[in-house]
Amino acid sequence: MSIGTLVNGLTEIFRVTIEVAPARSGLQLVLSIGNNIRLDELGLIPADAIVVQELLKLSC
């Protein structure tokens, strides 16, 4: 799922996503949080999650 810039800076949306993602087996969480959120604002991040400020997309 991609939510793009719709939630740019809405820390709580990212926190909830991180919290519920482990319940979805077979998926890996990859979050690009932008420059308006700091990693330390997100709480505990699962070891297998990838959380970065910027993520380059490949064009299809």
Secondary structure, 3 states (H helix, E strand, C coil): CCCHHHHCCCHHHHHHHHHHHHHCCCCCCEEECCCCCCHHHCCCCCCCCEEECCCCCCCC
